[in-house]
């Protein structure tokens, strides 16, 4: 039999680790991220830091049962915004 509770906990931990790590990397290696901010957006470094905070908060939010659903929505929006830049990256 599959331990659904254990699988659910593992998935929460993995998702949180992924987004928290990604968020921290926005502070550790900001130059990597500022290079991929479209030039039409103002203050690339500030946007990178805001994005990093959002990733960290979303990752932590996934671990808290009362904020998990909203954190999930926030992380979906975070991904849509990040991947929405994909066409710009391919053109430039």
N, C-alpha and C positions, 0 to 999 in steps of 0.2 A: 504494500500500500504506500501511496505517496503522502508525505507529510506536507500538506498544503500550507499550514502555518509556518513551517520552517522555510519552505520555498518562498513564501510571501515576504518573510523577514529578510531572506537573502537578497531578493530582488530589490527591496527598499534600501538595503545597505549598499548594493552595487550601484544603483542609480544615484544615491547620495554621494558615494565616493567619486563617481564619474563627474558629476556637476561641481562638487566642491573642488576637485582637482583642477578642472577646467577654469573655474573661477579664480583659484589661487594663481594659476599660470598667467592670467591676465595681469597680475601684479609682478610676478617674477620675471616674465619676458614680455613686457608691454610693447617693445619695438616690433615683435613678430605680429602682434595684433593691430598696431597702428598702421602698418603697411597695407593691411587689407581693408581698412575703413575707406569707403568711397570718398573721393576728394570733395564731393558736393556736401558732405556732412561737416558741420563745424566742430572744432576742438576734438580731434581724434583721440588724444590721450585721455581726456575726460570721459569720452564715450567708452573707451576700453575699460577704464576703472569702474564706471557705472555698470557695465556689462559683467565685470568680474564680481562685483558685490551681488548683482542679481543671481549669478550662477551659484555663489556660495550660499546666499539666503534660500534659494530654491532647493539646493541639496540638503541643507539643514531642515528645511520645512518638510521634506519628504519623510524625515525620521520622526516627526511629531504627529501623532495621530490626528490631533485637532486641526492641523494646518495642511495635512497631506494632500487633500483634494485641491485646495487653492494653490499650493506649491506646484502641483502637477500642471494646473492651468498656466501658471506663470512660466514654468519651464517649457511648456509647449510654445508659448508666445516667444520666449527667449530663442528657441530653436528656429521658429519661423522667421524672426528678425535676422538671425545669423545666416540662415540659408537663403534668405531673400536677397542677400548680396551676391549669391553665386553667379547669376548672369553678369553682373558688373565685373566680377573677378575674371570671368572667361573672356570678356571683351577687352579688358585692359592688359 
